[in-house]
């Protein structure tokens, strides 16, 4: 088990102090990323973005260790893509910026602001750490190794892969929009809406129900993980924008594929296992409710 970095009993920092600490951590991480962005011009922008995101993740790892709380890293998922978006937009080829770029920027920032705000509203501060991280602290393996590679660098790689399609969409694609762009708008905007509605329904449910109750209202009566479905669709929508800009970048599909595989093999199974352990009616809920793609609940 990893040793606690704190010495002796200490009063948990206030919520305001916690946000100040995390905010400063992200200022440093973004600053480190900007510094990496000054790599020589012969380094491809995709590698520059990847290096910047990796250095930012390493910086946040240092802050996570200092606070002995890996939840410092949680906002990275929604903070990094807007930074990458601005970078790709800044290096766009002459004449590229147009309607598509405006749509992509608007959608990425809408998604990022909402998701970050959703995290901030529910995060009580550094006195709390995500249950997945606390479980890993007791599994017998060195926690700092798991935190560095599994909880910082791995998500950084995932986000980088998801952002690959932003490069053709923002920097090198053709100007003018078409049918595929319209499909991309529908998927991406629909994903943001789906995720937002699901999160608000869950928040409303949690305000009135106990910790062992199962949310089966609204979207949650049709899917056990509608917010995760929305998150996956968002990355598929970005890929459609990249494909619409330049079909030669079709291979950036590895981004949304990686996201879908992660949710299918890690995020969803972990949450399903925990729910089965903590919620007595979970088996019945699973029997009548789809795991991901919404459908009407099965009758008893």
Buried (B, 14 or more C-beta within 10 A) or exposed (E): EBEEEEEEEEEEBEBEEBBEBBEEBBEBBBEBBBEBBEBEEEEEBBEBBBBBBBBBBBBBBBBBBEBBBBBBBBBBBBBBBBBBBBBBBEBBEEEBBBEBBEBBBEBBBBBBEBBBEBBEEEBEBBEBBBEBBBEBBEEEEEBBEBBBEBBBBBBBBBBBBBBBBBBBBBBBBBEEBEEBBEBBBEBBBBBBEBBBBBBEBBEEBEEEEEEEEBBBEBBBBBBBBBBBBBBBBBBBBBBBBBBBBBEEBEEBBBBBBBBBEBBBEEBBEEBBEBBEEEBEEBEEBBEEBBEBEBEEBEEE
